[in-house]
Amino acid sequence: MTHVKTVSAWTGAVTMAALLSACSNTTERSGLEATGDVTSVAAQAGEAVKDAGRSVGEAVLDGGRAADAAFETADVKTALMADARVDAGDINVDTDHASKRVTLTGRVPTAAQKTFAGEIAVKRAVGYRVENQLRVGS
């Protein structure tokens, strides 16, 4: 526990030094030093840093989810284009990683192609629910 207190005190001192050096003039510094509330200022700065860290962490997670969704979208679309049974030129693939859903929209010439497209998507998007909203016809 002593180590934690030492680290906390050191972190507070570093934070205070940073705040003091950031003050633009000696009057601001004197006012900050005169308040004697260094602990409060350091605590507020610490909370701001924690909040920023949480925000960065959430952004990284969101970016990872977006990358996963983009990968699934590309994987399904590539598989559709590679399969000669399906004319994938007018098929859109949308992936929602949060809900684990892949949605096929657009048009295919025949009902058989709609069925094949759905089957291909199910095989490629393991762990995702596939919604086949393709329309048949020209």
N, C-alpha and C positions, 0 to 999 in steps of 0.2 A: 504494500500500500504506500510505503514511503516513496518508492520509485514513481508511482503514479502522481503523487503530490509534487515531487520534484519536477517531473515532466510538465505538469499543469502550471506550476509556478514559472518554469522556464518559458513555456508557450505564452503565458500572460505577459512576461517581460518582453519577449520578442514582439508580441502584438503591440504592446505599449510603445516600444521603440519605433515600430513602423508607423504608428499613429502620430507620434511626436515628430518624426522626420517628414511626414506628409503634411504637417501644418505649414502654412505658407509664411507665417511670420512669428516673431518671438511672443507677441501678445497672445496669439492663439495657443502657443505652447505653454505659456505661463498660466493661462486660464485652465488648460487641461491638467497641468501639474498641480495647480492650486486647488482643484476640486477634491483632490485626495481620493477620488473614486476610481482609482485605476482598475480595481477588481471588476467593477461594474462595466467599465468600458471594454476591458478584456473579455468579459463574459459575453457582451453584446457582439463583439467582433468574432468571438468563437462561434456563436450561434449563426452569424451571417455566413461564416465559412462552412459550417455544417449544412446550412440550407443550400448553399451553392454546390456543395459536394453531392447532396441528394439530387439536385436538379441535373447535374452532369451525369450522375448514375442513371437517372431515368431516361435522359436523352440517349445515352449509350444503349440502354435496353431497347428503346423504341427504334433506334437505328438498326440494331440486330434483328428485331422483329421484321422491320421493313426489308432488310436484306434477305431474310428467310422467305418472306412472301414473294419477293422478286425472283428468287431462285426457283420456287415452286412454279410461278407463272411461266418463266422461261423454259423450265423442264417440260411442263405439260405442252406448251405451244410447240416446242421443238419436236416432241413425240408425235403430235398431231400432224405437223408438216412432213415428218418422215414416213408416215403411214400412207401408202398408196390408196388405201380404201377410203380416205377422207380428203375432200377438197377443203383445206384449212385456210384458204385465202380470206374468208370473211368470218373467221371465228376469233372472237376476243376471249381472252382468259384473264379473269380477275381473281386475285387471291387475297383473302383476309386472314392474316396469321392469328389474330386475336381470337376469332371465332372458328379457326381451322376449317375454312370453307373456300373451295375453288368454284367459281361460277363461269360457265360457258355461255356466251351470248353471241348473237350474230345469226348468219344463215348458212345452211347446207342444202344441196340440191335434193337429197332424198332422205326418207325416214331411216333407211339403213345407215346412212352416213351419220345421222344424229346419234343413233345407237352406238356405232363404232367410236365416235368421238367421246361419248360418255364413258365407255369401257376403257378407252386409252387413258383418259383423265384419272379414272379410279385407280388404274394400275400404277400410274406415275406419281400421283399425289397421295402416297401412303400416309395415313393418319389424318387426312383431310376429308371432309364431306364434300361431295361433288354435286352441284346443282346444274343440271343440263337444261338451260333455257334457250337452246338453239331453236330457230324456226326453220321449217322445211319449206322449200320453194325458192323461186328466183326473184 
